[in-house]
Amino acid sequence: MTLLYFLLKASWKLLALSVVTGLLSGGCSAALLASIGRAVAADAEQLRAIVPVFLALGGLAPIAAIVSQVTLIRISQRAIVELRLHLVRQILSADLQRVEALGAPRLLATLTNDVRMVSQAISLLPLICIDLAVTVGCFIYIATLSWRVLLLVSALTVVAVLSCNWLIARGKYWLSRSREEQDVLYGHFRALSEGFKELKLHAARRQAFFDRDVRASTERFRRHQERGLTYLTATSSWGKLIFVFVMGFVLFALPNLMVVPPMMMSSYVVILTYLMLPIEKLIGQLPAFSQANVALQKIEKLGFALADRPSDRDLPVPDRPPRRDWQRLDFNGITRTYQTDSDDRPFTLGPIDLSLKAGEIVFIVGGNGSGKSTLAKLLVGLYAPDAGEVVFDGQSVASDADREWFRQHFAAVFADFYLFEQLLGLDSPELDAIATRYIARLQLDRKVRVTGGQLSTTALSQGQRKRLALLTAFLEDRTIYLFDEWAADQDPNFKDVFYREVLPELKRQGKTAIVITHDDRYFDCADRVITLEYGQLVGDRSRVEA
């Protein structure tokens, strides 16, 4: 996608108005220059005729420039907002595995740096329209003086454009390389933030991280960026050189080829001197547009269809309300294959045959790498199985719409949970009162308050943050709960509360609880204990059997 196409999609009418007024402003500036040239050689009577034209052009040029720039400000701000919203909508609509594959550093770089590059380039468009119109007007004025000089200037302009295009292409290549490296660099910055404690504790690791990761990536980014910008800077200097050659030709060679009156020579010098400024500005603004086009291409490479700009209503919405009285959930031969970081060979979970009943407390146990977390994401509909079928009360959950509806039955606290400071999506008028009672029960009332659905703080210990995540799950009031190692960060007292009080209470309410755990001392609290080993279900023991 090019920058121009992006703006046309945003609002072609406003863009047309901005371009027309920009060209008008530039044309008035060029006409103003021509009137100045005529005034130099005019007598008193001719001057009186030129004055009103001069004043009209002098007033119209800045007014048209202001209209062009204000119009494009409206387009650019609207387009940037829509671009950001579009990206966020596409991320929210994508499946989890796709977002995980893209990675947080790449998403953040696109939402921040790439969008900023596009915004900066858009702000230059009115100036480009003005400079382009000035250039065209100057060429027209040269044509009125001499068609031979026009041909010369036009030929050299073509040479300048073709040679500059080659330099721009090389610069764009290296800027694309630098943008790819920036994703890597963002990943190192994320590691710096999230792994700070580990880096502080180990001097050798800290030095290796700085030298081998951060410094090396930063140097690669610098080299690629320098090469790209050097080519683009050379483009500007090369354009200046060509027009210096044109000026020299007019001053020193043209008088030997044709008779040039002194007044006409003065006009050539003035017009060519005036022409150099807009052309220099046009060439000087090329780096910003090259970087913006690289940014737009990077956005497209995320795999999101930017050509189709959905409205806010296009976020996935369940096509029917969740069932409160479901009885049975079956997973028939489901499998999921994915690549792990620690093994060259892909890992396959399944085939898994599993049935869950409403009101059950089910523990899922197994060693690290056994597939528990992957199974959890399959259970709640965040992953679609590669093979097999999910059947919910006799209804197959196969399409994206089915999975969207199916997910609304679950509340979950994952091991890598995120805690929102706002209780989003919960609009009960009694929300604050209900949340306050839960907070007191979770023994957090001395640290956390809820006002208008806003938590006063989330700056707590990991165990306390998990309690707040549990609060959110309670408030969602879903029929199935998933807890992924929830008790791992709790003190013995709260572990006991969770297993001996919270889970039985959910069962009394007819809710199903799926708990991933290693706490074998609490296995007696489960109706069933399901064991995984190397992606296979190797045990399914019920309390009755025990």
C-alpha positions as semicolon CSV with decimal commas, in nm:
position;residue;x (nm);y (nm);z (nm)
1;M;0,000;0,000;0,000
2;T;0,131;0,345;-0,090
3;L;0,074;0,656;0,114
4;L;-0,143;0,813;-0,156
5;Y;-0,370;0,506;-0,177
6;F;-0,398;0,504;0,202
7;L;-0,517;0,869;0,202
8;L;-0,756;0,809;-0,086
9;K;-0,917;0,531;0,118
10;A;-0,947;0,769;0,414
11;S;-1,126;1,052;0,230
12;W;-1,069;1,115;-0,138
13;K;-1,292;1,426;-0,138
14;L;-1,097;1,606;0,133
15;L;-0,771;1,491;-0,023
16;A;-0,880;1,634;-0,358
17;L;-0,968;1,965;-0,189
18;S;-0,630;1,974;-0,017
19;V;-0,443;1,898;-0,339
20;V;-0,640;2,152;-0,544
21;T;-0,593;2,431;-0,291
22;G;-0,225;2,340;-0,255
23;L;-0,181;2,357;-0,632
24;L;-0,373;2,683;-0,636
25;S;-0,142;2,829;-0,374
26;G;0,165;2,717;-0,564
27;G;0,023;2,841;-0,892
28;C;-0,047;3,182;-0,739
29;S;0,311;3,194;-0,611
30;A;0,445;3,117;-0,958
31;A;0,211;3,372;-1,117
32;L;0,323;3,623;-0,856
33;L;0,682;3,564;-0,966
34;A;0,582;3,619;-1,329
35;S;0,408;3,946;-1,241
36;I;0,721;4,059;-1,060
37;G;0,921;3,984;-1,376
38;R;0,681;4,189;-1,586
39;A;0,682;4,471;-1,335
40;V;1,059;4,502;-1,357
41;A;1,038;4,597;-1,727
42;A;0,700;4,777;-1,715
43;D;0,633;5,148;-1,750
44;A;0,413;5,348;-1,512
45;E;0,085;5,267;-1,689
46;Q;0,161;4,896;-1,704
47;L;0,256;4,899;-1,337
48;R;-0,086;5,035;-1,243
49;A;-0,245;4,738;-1,423
50;I;-0,012;4,489;-1,252
51;V;-0,073;4,618;-0,896
52;P;-0,425;4,470;-0,846
53;V;-0,311;4,137;-0,995
54;F;-0,011;4,138;-0,762
55;L;-0,228;4,209;-0,457
56;A;-0,485;3,945;-0,553
57;L;-0,220;3,679;-0,608
58;G;-0,035;3,780;-0,291
59;G;-0,353;3,738;-0,086
60;L;-0,483;3,422;-0,252
61;A;-0,156;3,225;-0,223
62;P;-0,138;3,216;0,162
63;I;-0,515;3,168;0,199
64;A;-0,510;2,864;-0,035
65;A;-0,204;2,729;0,149
66;I;-0,383;2,755;0,484
67;V;-0,694;2,581;0,347
68;S;-0,478;2,303;0,199
69;Q;-0,287;2,243;0,521
70;V;-0,592;2,258;0,751
71;T;-0,781;2,019;0,524
72;L;-0,497;1,772;0,520
73;I;-0,460;1,798;0,898
74;R;-0,820;1,678;0,922
75;I;-0,756;1,395;0,676
76;S;-0,431;1,286;0,839
77;Q;-0,563;1,281;1,193
78;R;-0,875;1,096;1,085
79;A;-0,671;0,849;0,881
80;I;-0,422;0,782;1,162
81;V;-0,700;0,725;1,415
82;E;-0,872;0,487;1,174
83;L;-0,545;0,306;1,105
84;R;-0,479;0,250;1,476
85;L;-0,838;0,140;1,539
86;H;-0,823;-0,086;1,236
87;L;-0,507;-0,254;1,362
88;V;-0,648;-0,303;1,711
89;R;-0,972;-0,443;1,566
90;Q;-0,775;-0,686;1,350
91;I;-0,566;-0,797;1,647
92;L;-0,877;-0,847;1,861
93;S;-1,040;-1,043;1,578
94;A;-0,738;-1,266;1,510
95;D;-0,696;-1,607;1,664
96;L;-0,463;-1,644;1,961
97;Q;-0,197;-1,850;1,784
98;R;-0,158;-1,586;1,514
99;V;-0,111;-1,309;1,771
100;E;0,135;-1,525;1,965
101;A;0,333;-1,589;1,646
102;L;0,355;-1,216;1,570
103;G;0,483;-1,139;1,918
104;A;0,439;-0,836;2,141
105;P;0,749;-0,645;2,016
106;R;0,632;-0,653;1,655
107;L;0,278;-0,548;1,745
108;L;0,398;-0,261;1,963
109;A;0,644;-0,139;1,698
110;T;0,367;-0,134;1,439
111;L;0,111;0,041;1,660
112;T;0,361;0,307;1,767
113;N;0,659;0,360;1,538
114;D;0,504;0,264;1,202
115;V;0,189;0,467;1,257
116;R;0,400;0,766;1,367
117;M;0,606;0,746;1,047
118;V;0,289;0,753;0,838
119;S;0,153;1,049;1,035
120;Q;0,470;1,252;0,987
121;A;0,471;1,194;0,612
122;I;0,105;1,290;0,574
123;S;0,169;1,626;0,740
124;L;0,411;1,714;0,456
125;L;0,162;1,665;0,173
126;P;0,025;2,025;0,159
127;L;0,379;2,159;0,130
128;I;0,451;1,912;-0,150
129;C;0,140;2,023;-0,338
130;I;0,245;2,387;-0,304
131;D;0,604;2,321;-0,412
132;L;0,486;2,106;-0,702
133;A;0,253;2,382;-0,823
134;V;0,531;2,639;-0,793
135;T;0,757;2,413;-1,000
136;V;0,494;2,365;-1,271
137;G;0,423;2,740;-1,275
138;C;0,792;2,816;-1,313
139;F;0,816;2,575;-1,607
140;I;0,520;2,748;-1,771
141;Y;0,686;3,084;-1,721
142;I;1,010;2,952;-1,875
143;A;0,806;2,831;-2,175
144;T;0,677;3,186;-2,229
145;L;1,038;3,308;-2,239
146;S;1,198;3,038;-2,457
147;W;1,090;2,693;-2,565
148;R;1,457;2,595;-2,613
149;V;1,538;2,670;-2,251
150;L;1,222;2,482;-2,149
151;L;1,338;2,173;-2,339
152;L;1,679;2,192;-2,175
153;V;1,539;2,228;-1,825
154;S;1,282;1,952;-1,890
155;A;1,547;1,711;-2,021
156;L;1,769;1,768;-1,721
157;T;1,469;1,728;-1,491
158;V;1,395;1,387;-1,645
159;V;1,759;1,286;-1,591
160;A;1,735;1,407;-1,231
161;V;1,411;1,215;-1,166
162;L;1,539;0,887;-1,312
163;S;1,869;0,900;-1,127
164;C;1,699;1,007;-0,805
165;N;1,456;0,714;-0,836
166;W;1,749;0,474;-0,835
167;L;1,893;0,636;-0,524
168;I;1,550;0,631;-0,358
169;A;1,506;0,259;-0,435
170;R;1,841;0,180;-0,272
171;G;1,756;0,394;0,027
172;K;1,418;0,226;0,064
173;Y;1,582;-0,118;0,061
174;W;1,809;-0,032;0,353
175;L;1,530;0,141;0,542
176;S;1,327;-0,179;0,510
177;R;1,621;-0,373;0,654
178;S;1,646;-0,129;0,944
179;R;1,272;-0,166;1,012
180;E;1,306;-0,544;1,031
181;E;1,593;-0,503;1,276
182;Q;1,383;-0,265;1,483
183;D;1,144;-0,552;1,565
184;V;1,441;-0,746;1,701
185;L;1,554;-0,443;1,901
186;Y;1,206;-0,399;2,052
187;G;1,224;-0,760;2,166
188;H;1,550;-0,686;2,348
189;F;1,395;-0,379;2,510
190;R;1,109;-0,596;2,633
191;A;1,360;-0,845;2,775
192;L;1,537;-0,556;2,948
193;S;1,215;-0,454;3,122
194;E;1,080;-0,798;3,209
195;G;1,413;-0,963;3,291
196;F;1,572;-0,677;3,483
197;K;1,599;-0,868;3,811
198;E;1,766;-1,164;3,647
199;L;2,011;-0,936;3,467
200;K;2,102;-0,753;3,788
201;L;2,172;-1,079;3,967
202;H;2,413;-1,217;3,706
203;A;2,696;-0,992;3,587
204;A;2,806;-1,221;3,303
205;R;2,450;-1,256;3,174
206;R;2,404;-0,881;3,197
207;Q;2,721;-0,813;2,998
208;A;2,636;-1,076;2,736
209;F;2,286;-0,935;2,701
210;F;2,427;-0,586;2,647
211;D;2,704;-0,689;2,407
212;R;2,556;-0,977;2,209
213;D;2,192;-0,871;2,199
214;V;2,140;-0,499;2,256
215;R;2,466;-0,359;2,119
216;A;2,475;-0,592;1,817
217;S;2,113;-0,525;1,724
218;T;2,152;-0,152;1,778
219;E;2,460;-0,146;1,554
220;R;2,283;-0,337;1,277
221;F;1,989;-0,098;1,301
222;R;2,226;0,201;1,287
223;R;2,414;0,067;0,983
224;H;2,097;-0,006;0,786
225;Q;1,946;0,329;0,882
226;E;2,263;0,518;0,791
227;R;2,286;0,350;0,452
228;G;1,923;0,420;0,372
229;L;1,933;0,783;0,479
230;T;2,268;0,834;0,304
231;Y;2,116;0,730;-0,028
232;L;1,819;0,961;0,031
233;T;2,046;1,249;0,130
234;A;2,254;1,191;-0,183
235;T;1,930;1,220;-0,377
236;S;1,884;1,577;-0,255
237;S;2,245;1,676;-0,328
238;W;2,234;1,517;-0,673
239;G;1,921;1,716;-0,759
240;K;2,091;2,039;-0,651
241;L;2,395;1,957;-0,863
242;I;2,185;1,911;-1,176
243;F;2,014;2,248;-1,132
244;V;2,345;2,419;-1,064
245;F;2,451;2,276;-1,399
246;V;2,135;2,422;-1,557
247;M;2,212;2,761;-1,405
248;G;2,569;2,746;-1,535
249;F;2,450;2,648;-1,879
250;V;2,206;2,942;-1,895
251;L;2,466;3,190;-1,772
252;F;2,769;3,078;-1,971
253;A;2,665;2,856;-2,265
254;L;2,324;2,990;-2,368
255;P;2,456;3,334;-2,482
256;N;2,688;3,151;-2,724
257;L;2,398;2,957;-2,878
258;M;2,142;3,234;-2,912
259;V;2,098;3,605;-2,860
260;V;1,975;3,662;-2,504
261;P;1,882;4,018;-2,410
262;P;2,008;4,125;-2,064
263;M;1,652;4,162;-1,933
264;M;1,566;3,808;-2,043
265;M;1,888;3,675;-1,891
266;S;1,788;3,838;-1,562
267;S;1,447;3,667;-1,587
268;Y;1,613;3,329;-1,644
269;V;1,841;3,376;-1,344
270;V;1,552;3,485;-1,121
271;I;1,319;3,202;-1,227
272;L;1,586;2,932;-1,202
273;T;1,699;3,059;-0,863
274;Y;1,340;3,061;-0,744
275;L;1,283;2,715;-0,895
276;M;1,570;2,557;-0,704
277;L;1,402;2,610;-0,365
278;P;1,077;2,413;-0,426
279;I;1,264;2,137;-0,610
280;E;1,514;2,111;-0,324
281;K;1,227;2,089;-0,076
282;L;1,050;1,825;-0,287
283;I;1,361;1,608;-0,298
284;G;1,435;1,674;0,069
285;Q;1,093;1,539;0,170
286;L;1,147;1,208;-0,008
287;P;1,305;1,033;0,297
288;A;0,990;1,084;0,503
289;F;0,774;0,937;0,228
290;S;1,008;0,644;0,175
291;Q;0,998;0,566;0,546
292;A;0,619;0,601;0,548
293;N;0,584;0,357;0,260
294;V;0,815;0,113;0,438
295;A;0,597;0,149;0,750
296;L;0,278;0,084;0,554
297;Q;0,432;-0,224;0,395
298;K;0,535;-0,344;0,740
299;I;0,178;-0,302;0,860
300;E;0,051;-0,506;0,567
301;K;0,304;-0,780;0,638
302;L;0,133;-0,845;0,967
303;G;-0,121;-1,029;0,759
304;F;-0,408;-0,793;0,826
305;A;-0,617;-0,698;0,522
306;L;-0,580;-0,322;0,530
307;A;-0,760;-0,286;0,201
308;D;-1,082;-0,378;0,379
309;R;-1,148;-0,126;0,652
310;P;-1,418;-0,270;0,879
311;S;-1,625;-0,053;1,106
312;D;-1,625;-0,075;1,484
313;R;-1,920;-0,313;1,461
314;D;-1,701;-0,573;1,293
315;L;-1,546;-0,694;1,617
316;P;-1,661;-1,051;1,669
317;V;-1,992;-1,058;1,854
318;P;-2,162;-1,379;1,973
319;D;-2,463;-1,456;1,754
320;R;-2,660;-1,598;2,048
321;P;-2,652;-1,578;2,428
322;P;-2,452;-1,838;2,624
323;R;-2,635;-2,136;2,766
324;R;-2,679;-2,135;3,142
325;D;-2,824;-2,487;3,158
326;W;-2,574;-2,688;2,954
327;Q;-2,515;-3,049;3,061
328;R;-2,227;-3,199;2,865
329;L;-1,911;-3,090;2,685
330;D;-1,729;-3,345;2,466
331;F;-1,386;-3,329;2,302
332;N;-1,368;-3,607;2,045
333;G;-1,023;-3,693;1,915
334;I;-0,893;-3,336;1,927
335;T;-0,528;-3,274;1,836
336;R;-0,309;-2,967;1,820
337;T;0,042;-2,952;1,674
338;Y;0,280;-2,662;1,730
339;Q;0,650;-2,582;1,733
340;T;0,820;-2,542;2,070
341;D;1,118;-2,320;2,138
342;S;1,315;-2,599;2,302
343;D;1,278;-2,869;2,037
344;D;1,329;-2,876;1,661
345;R;1,047;-3,125;1,624
346;P;0,685;-3,009;1,652
347;F;0,488;-3,109;1,962
348;T;0,150;-3,277;1,918
349;L;-0,119;-3,280;2,182
350;G;-0,366;-3,562;2,143
351;P;-0,568;-3,716;2,013
352;I;-0,768;-3,636;2,328
353;D;-1,109;-3,783;2,407
354;L;-1,263;-3,608;2,706
355;S;-1,612;-3,541;2,839
356;L;-1,704;-3,282;3,102
357;K;-2,033;-3,251;3,287
358;A;-2,189;-2,942;3,438
359;G;-2,104;-2,893;3,805
360;E;-1,784;-3,099;3,801
361;I;-1,453;-3,003;3,961
362;V;-1,183;-3,136;3,729
363;F;-0,810;-3,124;3,802
364;I;-0,560;-3,147;3,515
365;V;-0,213;-3,260;3,621
366;G;0,110;-3,346;3,445
367;G;0,474;-3,251;3,418
368;N;0,618;-2,949;3,246
369;G;0,576;-2,975;2,872
370;S;0,300;-3,232;2,898
371;G;0,055;-3,006;2,712
372;K;-0,158;-2,876;3,001
373;S;-0,161;-2,512;2,890
374;T;-0,233;-2,607;2,529
375;L;-0,519;-2,827;2,642
376;A;-0,651;-2,540;2,852
377;K;-0,658;-2,308;2,549
378;L;-0,838;-2,577;2,349
379;L;-1,088;-2,629;2,629
380;V;-1,189;-2,261;2,641
381;G;-1,194;-2,216;2,262
382;L;-0,886;-1,994;2,229
383;Y;-0,726;-2,255;2,004
384;A;-0,908;-2,441;1,730
385;P;-0,812;-2,809;1,710
386;D;-0,619;-2,925;1,405
387;A;-0,832;-3,238;1,403
388;G;-1,123;-3,375;1,602
389;E;-1,445;-3,214;1,713
390;V;-1,574;-3,011;2,008
391;V;-1,939;-3,085;2,088
392;F;-2,129;-2,868;2,336
393;D;-2,461;-3,019;2,444
394;G;-2,490;-3,201;2,114
395;Q;-2,393;-2,899;1,902
396;S;-2,066;-2,903;1,706
397;V;-1,834;-2,609;1,772
398;A;-1,659;-2,584;1,436
399;S;-1,680;-2,235;1,288
400;D;-1,527;-1,910;1,412
401;A;-1,876;-1,788;1,506
402;D;-1,938;-2,107;1,705
403;R;-1,610;-2,066;1,893
404;E;-1,686;-1,700;1,967
405;W;-2,017;-1,805;2,124
406;F;-1,854;-2,102;2,298
407;R;-1,585;-1,884;2,463
408;Q;-1,850;-1,676;2,636
409;H;-1,922;-1,967;2,870
410;F;-1,575;-1,944;3,031
411;A;-1,404;-1,727;3,292
412;A;-1,032;-1,796;3,325
413;V;-0,725;-1,699;3,525
414;F;-0,425;-1,811;3,324
415;A;-0,074;-1,857;3,460
416;D;0,037;-1,555;3,252
417;F;-0,280;-1,357;3,326
418;Y;-0,317;-0,983;3,266
419;L;-0,493;-0,771;3,526
420;F;-0,695;-0,478;3,391
421;E;-0,730;-0,183;3,628
422;Q;-1,086;-0,125;3,505
423;L;-1,357;-0,388;3,547
424;L;-1,434;-0,380;3,177
425;G;-1,751;-0,526;3,031
426;L;-1,924;-0,545;3,371
427;D;-2,205;-0,292;3,380
428;S;-2,410;-0,389;3,684
429;P;-2,532;-0,087;3,887
430;E;-2,427;-0,276;4,201
431;L;-2,083;-0,362;4,065
432;D;-1,887;-0,159;4,322
433;A;-2,077;-0,307;4,616
434;I;-2,046;-0,666;4,492
435;A;-1,676;-0,620;4,411
436;T;-1,611;-0,466;4,753
437;R;-1,761;-0,771;4,926
438;Y;-1,541;-1,005;4,723
439;I;-1,234;-0,791;4,796
440;A;-1,301;-0,816;5,168
441;R;-1,341;-1,190;5,139
442;L;-1,009;-1,208;4,953
443;Q;-0,850;-1,005;5,236
444;L;-0,750;-0,719;5,006
445;D;-0,982;-0,452;5,148
446;R;-0,693;-0,274;5,322
447;K;-0,510;-0,230;4,991
448;V;-0,769;-0,212;4,714
449;R;-1,090;-0,015;4,666
450;V;-1,334;-0,010;4,377
451;T;-1,488;0,317;4,260
452;G;-1,689;0,334;3,942
453;G;-1,557;-0,005;3,835
454;Q;-1,197;0,119;3,872
455;L;-0,949;-0,064;4,095
456;S;-0,752;0,179;4,309
457;T;-0,428;-0,012;4,247
458;T;-0,287;-0,327;4,093
459;A;0,065;-0,271;4,229
460;L;0,053;-0,577;4,455
461;S;0,239;-0,902;4,504
462;Q;0,183;-1,173;4,245
463;G;-0,035;-1,372;4,482
464;Q;-0,250;-1,069;4,562
465;R;-0,277;-0,982;4,192
466;K;-0,404;-1,335;4,130
467;R;-0,670;-1,277;4,392
468;L;-0,782;-0,967;4,202
469;A;-0,791;-1,177;3,884
470;L;-1,007;-1,425;4,073
471;L;-1,232;-1,133;4,169
472;T;-1,278;-1,047;3,802
473;A;-1,362;-1,410;3,722
474;F;-1,624;-1,417;3,999
475;L;-1,783;-1,096;3,872
476;E;-1,807;-1,237;3,519
477;D;-2,037;-1,508;3,657
478;R;-1,972;-1,763;3,380
479;T;-2,081;-2,126;3,390
480;I;-1,730;-2,275;3,346
481;Y;-1,413;-2,160;3,525
482;L;-1,054;-2,237;3,430
483;F;-0,774;-2,183;3,682
484;D;-0,421;-2,235;3,551
485;E;-0,189;-2,286;3,851
486;W;-0,387;-2,022;4,044
487;A;-0,272;-2,145;4,384
488;A;0,098;-2,155;4,292
489;D;0,167;-1,805;4,431
490;Q;-0,064;-1,821;4,733
491;D;0,031;-1,872;5,094
492;P;-0,085;-2,198;5,263
493;N;-0,389;-2,025;5,414
494;F;-0,522;-1,904;5,080
495;K;-0,442;-2,230;4,908
496;D;-0,670;-2,395;5,160
497;V;-0,939;-2,133;5,104
498;F;-0,922;-2,183;4,729
499;Y;-0,944;-2,562;4,733
500;R;-1,167;-2,612;5,038
501;E;-1,404;-2,315;5,003
502;V;-1,396;-2,148;4,661
503;L;-1,415;-2,461;4,446
504;P;-1,693;-2,628;4,652
505;E;-1,892;-2,304;4,640
506;L;-1,868;-2,295;4,261
507;K;-1,987;-2,658;4,253
508;R;-2,286;-2,573;4,476
509;Q;-2,378;-2,302;4,226
510;G;-2,381;-2,562;3,949
511;K;-2,066;-2,426;3,787
512;T;-1,784;-2,631;3,641
513;A;-1,425;-2,570;3,755
514;I;-1,122;-2,688;3,557
515;V;-0,804;-2,653;3,762
516;I;-0,449;-2,705;3,636
517;T;-0,247;-2,783;3,944
518;H;0,044;-2,964;4,104
519;D;-0,103;-2,961;4,457
520;D;-0,152;-3,335;4,508
521;R;-0,249;-3,285;4,872
522;Y;-0,578;-3,135;4,749
523;F;-0,664;-3,402;4,490
524;D;-0,944;-3,516;4,720
525;C;-1,126;-3,188;4,637
526;A;-1,168;-3,288;4,273
527;D;-1,443;-3,498;4,121
528;R;-1,192;-3,609;3,856
529;V;-0,816;-3,595;3,813
530;I;-0,697;-3,602;3,452
531;T;-0,328;-3,678;3,389
532;L;-0,130;-3,573;3,082
533;E;0,209;-3,702;2,973
534;Y;0,388;-3,587;2,656
535;G;0,064;-3,467;2,499
536;Q;-0,134;-3,780;2,576
537;L;-0,418;-3,831;2,824
538;V;-0,290;-4,121;3,033
539;G;-0,527;-4,108;3,329
540;D;-0,881;-4,000;3,418
541;R;-0,954;-4,091;3,778
542;S;-1,286;-4,001;3,943
543;R;-1,347;-3,955;4,314
544;V;-1,577;-4,258;4,312
545;E;-1,301;-4,474;4,168
546;A;-1,055;-4,342;4,425
